[in-house]
Amino acid sequence: MSEQKVITLIGFAVRAGKAALGRSAVIAAHKKRQLQLVVVANDAGGKIISMLPDFGVPVYHLSTRQVLGKTAGRDELAILGITDSTFAKSFRQAFASD
């Protein structure tokens, strides 16, 4: 996996409005059936980790809350969801690449 490529994709998805940022936004996207995949910081708290199996979409672990936050224009971000199928496909390819 190319972490830098995934970080770049996160930035693109955020700027395009195709990302749900934070726990509440991810849950809302899931309830609207818009959630395509979830990215969780490796250092996310137990509350975030405990809710992951409920989404029914691919879940990927990446980097830290600070790195994800900086990419999304925040101080920290423990979880984000991708709501666009085209972006989700690009993420799956980036996570699968060596």
N, C-alpha and C positions, 0 to 999 in steps of 0.2 A: 504494500500500500504506500502510495506517495502522500504523506501527511500534508505537505505543502499544497499539493493539487486539491486535496479535500478542503483545506482551509480556504483556498481561492474560490472553490465552488460555493462554499458557505457564504462568502462575501458577495458573490454574484446573486445567490438566491435571496439574501437579505435585501440587497438593493432592488431586486426585481419584485419584492413583495411576495415571494413564494416560500417564506419561512415563518413558522410560528415560534416566537422566542419566549422561552420560559415555561414553567410548569403549567400555569393557567392557560396560556395560549395553545400549548400542545394538547391539553385536555379538550379545549374548545374545538380545535381542528379535528380531533378524533371523533367527537360527538357529531360534528357536521360531515363526517366521513370524507374529509379532505386529506387526512394524514397519509403520506406515502412511505415515509421512513422517519426514524428518530436517530439523532446523534446525541450522545451523552458524554459529558466530560469524565475522564478516568477518575477524577477526585470528587465526583458528585456525591451528595449525602445519601443516607439510607432511605429517606422519604422518596427521593427520586428513583432510586434503584428498585424499591418495593413496588412501584407502580408500572414498571416496564412490561411485565408479561401480559398486561391487560390490553395493550394496543393492537396486537395482531398484525403488526408491520415489522419489517426488518429494523433491528436496533444495532447501532454501531457505537463503539466506544473510541474516543479520540481525545488526546491532549489534555489540557487542564481548563478549569473554569475561566481562568484569566485569559488564556489564548482564545477560547471560543467567544468570550465576552468582547475582547478587543476586535475580533473579526466582525462581530455584530454591532459594534458601536456602543458597547456597554462596559462597565467595569468587570463584571463577572457574568457568566452564563453557564448553568449546569446542564441544561437540556434545550434542544431545539428540534422542531419537526419540519420536514420538507413537505410542502403541500402540492407540488407540481410533479406530474409523472415524468416529464422530460428531465428535470433536474434530478429526480430520484434515480433515473436510469444512469445518468452521469455519475452520481454518487456511488451506485453499486459497482460500476466499472472501475472507478478510482479506488474503491476499497478492495476490489479483487486483484488489481494490478500489483505487480511486485515492485 
